[in-house]
Amino acid sequence: MKYYIIAGEASGDLHGSNLMKALLQKDPNAEIRFWGGDLMKAQGGTLVKHYRDLAFMGFLEVAMNLRTILNNIKFCKEDIKKDRPDILILIDYPGFNLRIARFAKELGIKVVYYISPQLWAWKEGRVEIIKKYVDEMMVILPFEEEFYQKHDVHSHFVGHPLLDAISSLKEISPEEFKKENGLNEKEIIALLPGSRKQEVEKMLEMMLSVRPYFKNYQFVIAGAPSLPKEFYQKYVDDNVHFVSNRTYDLLRCSKAALVTSGTATLETALLNIPEVVCYRGSKISYAIAKRLVKNIKYISLVNLIMDREVVKELIQTDLNTKNLVEELQKIMEGEKRNQVLEDYHLLREKLGGKGASEKAAEVILNM
């Protein structure tokens, strides 16, 4: 079969790579053409565009890059028309992917959506587009299946693919990791400031402001694959280090983490590392988002899935040095740390175990 997969950001690249691996195991002669990143490229197939050319963050940035986005949509449509795949697989990235879904459906191509857009948080009206142009919805969060059933959209809960990615990790020695990356003997506080330049610059300055209060620890920045190493050099010194493309290894060797909201909050939890979730957008983008998002009490996937506060979220003006220090100290030792780790165990149970990529591949092949 011929597959065409579209993933528009780093997390989509990860999930897309695991799905490709499962598809190729079940359909060894598969032809796969895709938009994604280095992880998907490592599985084979043909990379059409890298997600680093697609990811724009916030309302203002999208507006400023509208011409580029529209050109990408036009190019994608032409490429699909030329390739004529048997099936189109969309991974999150709704602003782009829902436009492509309609186009593909009109060409008579079957459309699968894997990793649902967060329509339960905002733009619920887009469910009607999914109803019309998507043949199969494969969801990865337990409450999403109920959401789509409420809207009469057929959906499968396949489990969360992060459990697949994490369960396949080889054991790691913290001592070896430190040695390989030129780190000292101190315990590590990991900094995950995001994957987009604008976001990283904003978050790193705030995260590093806690340094004077944690002199017995070293801080290590998780570099995003979409940003060059040189970009991070201005933040690095004797006690602030940087590692690239080894975020999971870094987290597994860390005592705690400061994490910008997004998929990384769930990855950190599933790797069993206590965290503080950080978010600060521009005043305009945040004001717009607040008006559009409804009935959502939390911004981190950890708390959304558990439907209660498991990890502390510091948002906008609450994200300041005083609060960061206070919340980070709580999860370094003692009762709060133990409670977070206990809740992480319940979180993994709620996500239904590993095998999401294989289940998703099975659904696709059965179509």
Secondary structure as GFF3:
##gff-version 3
##sequence-region A 1 367
A	DSSP	beta_strand	2	7	.	.	.	ID=ss1
A	DSSP	alpha_helix	10	26	.	.	.	ID=ss2
A	DSSP	beta_strand	31	36	.	.	.	ID=ss3
A	DSSP	alpha_helix	38	41	.	.	.	ID=ss4
A	DSSP	beta_strand	46	50	.	.	.	ID=ss5
A	DSSP	three_ten_helix	51	53	.	.	.	ID=ss6
A	DSSP	alpha_helix	58	64	.	.	.	ID=ss7
A	DSSP	alpha_helix	66	83	.	.	.	ID=ss8
A	DSSP	beta_strand	87	91	.	.	.	ID=ss9
A	DSSP	alpha_helix	94	106	.	.	.	ID=ss10
A	DSSP	beta_strand	110	114	.	.	.	ID=ss11
A	DSSP	three_ten_helix	124	126	.	.	.	ID=ss12
A	DSSP	alpha_helix	127	133	.	.	.	ID=ss13
A	DSSP	beta_strand	136	139	.	.	.	ID=ss14
A	DSSP	alpha_helix	142	150	.	.	.	ID=ss15
A	DSSP	beta_strand	155	157	.	.	.	ID=ss16
A	DSSP	alpha_helix	161	167	.	.	.	ID=ss17
A	DSSP	alpha_helix	174	180	.	.	.	ID=ss18
A	DSSP	beta_strand	187	192	.	.	.	ID=ss19
A	DSSP	alpha_helix	197	208	.	.	.	ID=ss20
A	DSSP	three_ten_helix	211	213	.	.	.	ID=ss21
A	DSSP	beta_strand	217	223	.	.	.	ID=ss22
A	DSSP	three_ten_helix	229	235	.	.	.	ID=ss23
A	DSSP	beta_strand	240	244	.	.	.	ID=ss24
A	DSSP	alpha_helix	247	252	.	.	.	ID=ss25
A	DSSP	beta_strand	254	260	.	.	.	ID=ss26
A	DSSP	alpha_helix	263	270	.	.	.	ID=ss27
A	DSSP	beta_strand	275	279	.	.	.	ID=ss28
A	DSSP	alpha_helix	283	292	.	.	.	ID=ss29
A	DSSP	alpha_helix	301	306	.	.	.	ID=ss30
A	DSSP	beta_strand	312	315	.	.	.	ID=ss31
A	DSSP	three_ten_helix	316	318	.	.	.	ID=ss32
A	DSSP	alpha_helix	321	332	.	.	.	ID=ss33
A	DSSP	alpha_helix	334	350	.	.	.	ID=ss34
A	DSSP	alpha_helix	356	366	.	.	.	ID=ss35
###
